[in-house]
Amino acid sequence: MKKAFLLASIISVGAVANNPLIKQATDAGLKPLPKSEAEILKLVDNTKNPITKAKVELGKKLYFDPRLSKSGLISCNTCHNLALGGVDGVEAAIGHKWTANPHHLNSPTVYNSVFNQRQFWDGRSPDLEDQAQGPIQAAPEMAAPKELIVGRINSIPQYVSEFKEAYGKDVKIDFKKIADTIATFERTLVTPSRYDAFLSGDEKSLTKEEQEGLKLFIDKGCASCHNGVALGGGMQPFDTNKKYKYKNVGDFKGDKNGMVRVPTLRNIEETAPYFHNGKIWSLKEAVQEMGTTQLSIKISEKDANKIVTFLKSLTGKKPNIQYPTLPPSTEKTAKPDIK
Amino acid sequence: MKKAFLLASIISVGAVANNPLIKQATDAGLKPLPKSEAEILKLVDNTKNPITKAKVELGKKLYFDPRLSKSGLISCNTCHNLALGGVDGVEAAIGHKWTANPHHLNSPTVYNSVFNQRQFWDGRSPDLEDQAQGPIQAAPEMAAPKELIVGRINSIPQYVSEFKEAYGKDVKIDFKKIADTIATFERTLVTPSRYDAFLSGDEKSLTKEEQEGLKLFIDKGCASCHNGVALGGGMQPFDTNKKYKYKNVGDFKGDKNGMVRVPTLRNIEETAPYFHNGKIWSLKEAVQEMGTTQLSIKISEKDANKIVTFLKSLTGKKPNIQYPTLPPSTEKTAKPDIK
């Protein structure tokens, strides 16, 4: 028994697995997350805005702080809820004054968003540091002018002292610094799953049915866009005008070349409704719709079900997040404005 | 050094303290929280809806779950934010479709709310189990018919299995059971502070200035309403018509006898704005306003500042709350309705 266990460990650590599906997946561009937390941290880190414990802790507070919105009621976590797969679960994001996203755009998940090659549905932002500046200011989202947020944070002594701890005593807490700090936290929101263990050689970690689904996922061509660590995250042409079933909902057309950011499939079970306009609630229907719209094939009910079985194996382990106690406002802190 | 430490420990554990302020406070009806977590749990428990670990964990999930609202966007935590002293930090609660509370009522803190003798500003509810049923259904709050919520929870297999774990396999998940479970979690939201250590005999745990403030707090008469474990929580006459500075904001008049629930003063530093209609943002102004309105005395700037210094010592240690991962909806789960 002990010997068998030892052998299994050795295989899972590094030996070449016998399962040809692993090679097929790797050849198709699918990549597992590294095995250890330290390796994952290394992968998501960046020289421009290096991850430190103090920055991540502070970034978490800012992420959960609704005072980063004009009203004082909407935080990053409102639309990218870490309890709900990193999304809000509604078709189009709802922001300040209950305004729906004017393009009927669905909130993408923040989990594993560090692996997106570009941020936002139209890929207009290169990284999370840049992305985090957007929703805070956008009128239909958090609706806060930069100066309001910079003023609020600087009016709260405990925040000031935590910025000093994170960046040194001469830190200037400007809008960029606030967004950078949030991004540092977001970089850590990575969710390894059984799928990663499988791709790393632990063949037993996906069931036979899940493996069948993965094979179909590759064979049908899904992995031609949904590849890499995120199973997505790149830019691809997406014809929002012609083939897509709900083309009449919202006016989103992608970037100037009609390219749309491919959503990650990690935790996809938790992030309905699907597509840029959140019009499809069923994962099976989403798979079939992608067959029609992107691959010009009909994916049968049976095959779609198998692919869905595989997709559910992408639901990953969420990081442990201690809900923060936010530093209290002072009399100098700009009041919430719900108007 | 070691001997001195030992002596201090003995004094703090049980010996009669020399400080006459402790006796004065006790005589004025002020009561500390018990010292140990186990004793606190015993104090907040009740035979009707006993606390268990499984219920508290499940209750926490429900507390954070926005799918308990019609829109799928508002959770208990939206207005009673555990990161912000258990409140939302705005004057009047904002709910479904960005509706302000029609009576311009301010969200009371959920921390230590178990010690309120009655719930809601007009005390219309006897306990948290009953209270938790209100906001979920109220049209300007979470706006959800009972049946919608009961249906949603029952459509999510992981919730069903957690209810079974908490209540046994024959549990019927009805609206009362859902509210009871939330209340169980809320009962545990107790925040001991240095003030409790002081009242329990550890004289060093409040500074000289804080003790001066506490003495003034009692001498001026504040403790005649703000007493007991919560420094508040009972019902008192409050003349919303005549003396109160912002009497013209909102139409709240208390219960049928003009009685209003006295807010707890624990964590008061974190729960601005103050009063039933959230019109006063400065704690010092709130103290002075209470002098005028309730005690018919003028509290000087200097005395008010001292009382505020004491009040800040009531900011307590928050329970460790692991932010939950909520069970995913299924295709049977009723969709969010933002209309």
Interface residues (C-beta under 8 A of the other chain):
Chain A: K61 F64 D65 P66 R67 S71 G72 L73 T78 N81 L82 A83 L84 G85 D88 G89 V90 I94 K97 W98 A100 E269 E270 A272 W281 S282 T315 K318 N320 I321 Q322 Y323 P324 T325 L326 P328 S329 E331 K335 P336 I338
Chain B: K61 F64 D65 P66 R67 S71 G72 L73 T78 N81 L82 A83 L84 G85 D88 G89 V90 I94 K97 W98 A100 E269 E270 A272 W281 S282 T315 K318 N320 I321 Q322 Y323 P324 T325 L326 P328 S329 E331 K335 P336 I338
